[in-house]
Amino acid sequence: MIVSNQHFLGGSKLWEELGRNYQQELWRVYESRVPGFADLCCYWFEKAREQIEHGKCKRAGLLATQGIRGGANREVVNSIKKTGDIFFAESSRDWVLSGANVHVSMIGFDDGKQKERFLDGSKVEEINANLTAHSDTTEAKPLSSNYRVSFQGSQKIGAFDISAGTAIEWLAAPNSHGRPNSDVLRPSWNGMDLTRRPRDAWMIDFGTRMSVEEAALYEGPFQHALQFVKPEREKNNREAYRKYWWRHGEPRIAMRAALVPLERFLATPEVAKHTIFSWLPSETLPDKQLIVVARSDNFFFGVLQSRFHSTWSLKQGTRLETRPRYTPTTCFETFPFPRPTPTQEAAIAAVAKELNDHREGSGISRHGRRALGPLY
């Protein structure tokens, strides 16, 4: 038997904590068995699964963060289900030890011989890969109609943030080439702006193709980037981040292209207690804490804010501690949007508009939000 409380380290932190060489070797050894950027604990789950499959061990009991239930991490649990089965699981449990206070998932699995199964203290017929015993949504596949509609916001990788006061000053300042600084300054919104009082923050954004020579013509913004962004980027391990230091590290080119024809778009916090979608104007630059939906119609808003989609996203997403995490690939791309009649579509759009009007009229939308329940 294998029993382990392995290290909790997110997939995006592997190379920062363990080094690029270690990460690359880990990916090479576990290629096609553990998805790239899966959490470190997933490799231990796969290692134990392999031991059981080859008869070198009968069963295993491992701890993981709640992220094991969704996204790339869940692929290792799917593999466990293919070559064996889960006979015990705690989907969410407080874990207080040596100062740490987190919520974990506990999974016991074998080669499928154990016939009694217990989930969260209750006997069940089956334990799905997302650690539920209800309808199994883990087999839901991305739908082509939902492809390239939802995105994670821009990840700046550097001190591109500026205050509203600085933005106002630069917006009024002339440049020698005659172009305004509004070309490279945008209001910036993150998850906290949607759920609480907006910060009135701005962002320097030189786009995805602007050369350093072109960027230098915007004097105030470029000098800020030269002073505060470049020194930080020069220390970064990624060559592209160093080479194109004046641009955002992950500017989400596909997202920007999808938003070009729209006057507004939908956004929801990646991690929040409640799933809430809100309209943002097209000039806004959403950061990585926001999940963007490139649609501008009220019908789409109504469906996303419905109880049906809320329930789906809670099942398909992962969690950060007790807060749900909304992921485009599992929550949005797999969601089967309804095909309404014209009358039904108009009715949903009308209710959605009424909800948004209520938010705007009560000041919720721009002056600190509170969660409003699903539309229906």
Secondary structure, 3 states (H helix, E strand, C coil): CEEECCCCCCHHHHHHHHCHHHHHHHHHHCCCCCCCCCCCHHHHHHHHHHHHHCCCCCEEEEEEEHHHHCHHHHHHHHHHHHHCEEEEEEEEEEEEECCEEEEEEEEEEECCCCCCEEECCEEECCCCCCCCCCCCCCCCCCCHHHCCCEEECEECCCCCEECHHHHHHHHHCCCCCCCCHHHCEEEEECHHHHHCCCCCEEEECCCCCCCHHHHCCCHHHHHHHHHHHHHHHCCCCCHHHHHCCCCCCECCHHHHHHHCCCCEEEEEECECCCCCCEEEECCCEEECCEEEECCCCHHHHHHHCCHHHHHHHHHHCEEECCEEECCHHHHHCCCCCCCCCHHHHHHHHHHHHHHHHHHHHHCCCCCCCCCCCCCC
